Amino acid sequence: MCFDEESDTLKAIAAGDIYGTVVQKPFRIGQKAISGMGAHLRGDKTQLADGKILFPTRAVTRENVAAVQLELKNILEQ
């Protein structure tokens, strides 16, 4: 098992060398961080009130690695 969606990790999962990985959505995390900080700086103190922002994770295995690779490719091409 690994953590995150490095291209070498995804290739190794597809090849069967690594069983799987757990991934978050780094682009969404960045987007949420910037929008939350912007709101905070504009006076909305609720954005960071509890001191944490939780993001869901998902498991990537050989069964869904091709779909994850396609999603990343589409995000990077935007």
C-alpha positions as CSV (number, residue, x, y, z in Angstrom):
1,M,0.0,0.0,0.0
2,C,1.1,3.5,-0.7
3,F,-0.3,7.0,-0.3
4,D,-1.2,9.5,-3.1
5,E,-1.3,9.3,-6.8
6,E,2.2,9.7,-8.2
7,S,2.3,8.4,-11.8
8,D,4.9,5.8,-10.9
9,T,2.7,4.5,-8.2
10,L,-0.3,4.3,-10.5
11,K,1.8,2.5,-13.1
12,A,3.0,0.0,-10.5
13,I,-0.6,-0.6,-9.4
14,A,-1.7,-1.2,-13.0
15,A,1.2,-3.6,-13.5
16,G,0.3,-5.5,-10.3
17,D,3.6,-4.6,-8.5
18,I,1.7,-2.5,-5.8
19,Y,-1.7,-3.6,-4.5
20,G,-3.1,-0.1,-4.0
21,T,-2.9,3.4,-2.7
22,V,-5.1,5.9,-0.8
23,V,-5.6,9.2,-2.5
24,Q,-7.1,12.6,-1.8
25,K,-7.9,15.3,-4.3
26,P,-5.0,17.7,-4.2
27,F,-6.5,20.1,-6.7
28,R,-9.7,20.3,-4.6
29,I,-7.7,20.8,-1.5
30,G,-5.8,23.7,-3.0
31,Q,-9.0,25.2,-4.3
32,K,-10.7,24.9,-0.9
33,A,-7.6,26.4,0.9
34,I,-7.5,29.4,-1.4
35,S,-11.2,30.1,-1.3
36,G,-11.4,29.6,2.5
37,M,-8.4,31.9,3.0
38,G,-10.0,34.5,0.7
39,A,-13.3,34.4,2.6
40,H,-11.4,34.6,5.9
41,L,-9.5,37.7,4.8
42,R,-12.7,39.3,3.7
43,G,-14.0,38.8,7.3
44,D,-15.8,35.4,7.1
45,K,-14.2,33.8,10.2
46,T,-16.4,30.7,9.9
47,Q,-14.2,29.2,7.2
48,L,-11.5,28.2,9.6
49,A,-13.5,28.3,12.8
50,D,-12.9,24.7,13.9
51,G,-9.3,24.6,12.8
52,K,-9.6,21.8,10.3
53,I,-11.0,20.9,6.9
54,L,-11.7,17.3,6.2
55,F,-11.5,15.8,2.7
56,P,-12.6,12.3,1.7
57,T,-10.1,9.8,0.5
58,R,-10.5,6.9,-1.9
59,A,-8.7,3.6,-2.5
60,V,-7.1,3.0,-5.9
61,T,-6.5,-0.6,-6.8
62,R,-5.9,-2.4,-10.1
63,E,-9.7,-2.4,-10.6
64,N,-10.1,1.4,-10.8
65,V,-6.6,2.7,-11.6
66,A,-7.3,3.3,-15.3
67,A,-10.3,5.5,-14.4
68,V,-8.1,7.5,-11.9
69,Q,-5.4,7.9,-14.4
70,L,-7.9,9.3,-16.9
71,E,-9.4,11.7,-14.4
72,L,-5.9,13.1,-13.6
73,K,-5.1,13.4,-17.3
74,N,-8.3,15.3,-17.9
75,I,-7.6,17.6,-14.9
76,L,-4.1,18.4,-16.0
77,E,-5.2,19.1,-19.6
78,Q,-7.7,21.8,-18.5
